[in-house]
Amino acid sequence: MLADTNAIEITKTAQSRLDQVDWENLGFGKIFSDHMAYVEYRDGQWHTPVIKPYGPMNFSPAISALHYGQAIFEGLKAYKNEQGEVLIFRPEKNAERLNISAHRMCMPSLPVETFMDMLTQLINLDSGWIPKGEGESLYIRPHMFAIDEFVGVRPSETYLFVIFTCPVGKYYTSELKVKIETNYTRATKGGTGSAKAAGNYGASLFPTQIAKDAGFDQVLWTDSQTHEYFEESGTMNVMFLSGNKVMSPAISDSILDGITRNSVLQVAKDWGYEVEERKVSVAEIVELLKAKKLDGAFGVGTAATIAPIRIIHHNGTDYEITRDQSSDFAGRMNTYLDRLKRGLEEDKHHWNHKI
Ligand code: COI
C-alpha cells in the first residue's frame, strides 16, 4: 500500500557531473549518474517517493540489513534509439521479480506502478547519462533493504527502496575460463537461490575467490545435494549449445528466473533452435566436451547479456570448447539483443518500454 500518491518530490542537482565522465573508459558500475530515487516504508505503508542528487545516505550501524541480510536487488538497462528516445528493456519483469524476492525475504512488496513511476522519472531526468556506443547502456540498480535500528532477529518494520544508475560498458571483455564447482554451493533446495537476495552474492564470493586464485574467471555452480547437475554460472544463468539444441537448467527454487535468460531462450526459439529447459547433468556436458560436440557454453545475465565460456575445467582436465558455432551463436545473440534494445530490430515481443 502507498500512503500518499502525490507526485514524486524532486530536487535536482545544482551541478551536473556529466562533463567529468570519461566516456571512453566507462568500465562497469563505477560511475554514478547525477540523481537517485528512493521511497521509505514505515507504519505499514510506502510514503512519498523522492528524487535527489546521488550521494551517501545516513544510516545507523544497527540497521537490520547489515546484520540479518534483508537486502534484495535488481539490474536492468536503458538505451537510446536513433531518434534519441529512451528505451528500457523489460522493466515490468524486474518490478515483478523484486516482489518475488521481497516475499521470500519477508519484506514488503512495492506496487509495480510505484517502481515504474520512480524508474521513468529518474531515467528521464538523467537521460543524458545513457551512453550510445555499441555494448554500452545505462545500468539501473533498484534495491530494497531493511532499516530498523534494532538488534533482535525479526523482520524489519521499516525499509528503503532505492534506485541509482550507472553508465556502463562491457561487463566481461574476454571469454571465460570456468571450473565446475563440486564442493561449495551457491544455493540449496528450499533456500533463497531464486530470490535476488544480496546474501546469495555474498556467499558466492569465497568459492569464487578460490577459483580465481587457481586461475579461473568464475565457477559453474552445481546442485547442493549431488553436485551432478548444473545450476548457474558465476552471477548469471547458464546455457549450453550442441548442434541445434540450446539447453538451460530449468528454473527451480535454487535458480534465479533470469530475464536475460528468458529473452535469450525466446530468441533462440524464434531462430529455430530447439530449446530444452530441464536438468542438465555434468556427465552429459563432459561427454559432449570429450566428443567435441559441445558448441558453446554461456553465462547469461543482464550485466553481460551473453558471456561465452572458452574453457571448462572438471576433475583436473581443461576442456576447450570448439569455437565456431559457439562464437556465432553468442556473437549473433549479443548483436541482435543490443540492436533490439536500441530500437534497431523489430520488437515483436514488446520488450522495449519507451519513456
Ligand atoms: C547480472 O548478470 O545481471 C547480475 O546480476 C550481475 C550483477 C550482480 C552485476
Residues whose N, C-alpha, C, O or C-beta is under 5 A from the ligand:
A	BS01	COI	G75 T235 M236 G301 T302 A303 A304
